[in-house]
Amino acid sequence: MMRCEADAGEKVLLSRLREGDRPAFQIIYQRHKMSIASAIYRMVKDPGLVEDVLQEVFIRLWEHRQRIDPGLPVAGYLHRIAQNLVCDFFRKLSRDKKMQDQVWTRIQPSVISAGERMEDLEQRELIHAAINLLPPKRREVYILCKFESKSYEEVSLMLNINMSTVNDHIYKANQFLKKYLAARIVYLLLVGISHIGQVL
């Protein structure tokens, strides 16, 4: 495999960065922030998280600037930092119920609007697959309430069940979807990140 080298202008910037030159750091940030943000978004699918990870990527760049080899393109280094940060986040997510709840709070609106506003085909298919795993009656109740915006009272009358049963179905469906989607998203993202790492 051929060894990629930084161009002459970038070598100068990286040498200045190693010496703690903040203007050089700002130039590198402006040149690479969009491509790194796009790469992070492909991994996490969450604009809020992209901003947090992007900021941490460049903090790490500044903190570890003396380790930089000016002869190598900085883009690859930044991508590896981003990849490692995202992997760390999702490993913590897989162990931390509080973090899972926070992620669920962010993705739940997408679950409810999966058939309307979501543009990401993979996410939409994942959500529909999760809903299809619900028991038939629970799935019917969930779709009526969450996708068709029926009230609990309307669903109770339509299906000839009492409102407490409707509430129980919704609660149990949410608990299942939260657990299933958090686990699957962690798995798929880690697999995807691993694949991206092999490409870079």
Order of alpha helices (4+ residues) and beta strands (2+ residues): alpha-alpha-alpha-alpha-alpha-alpha-alpha-alpha-alpha
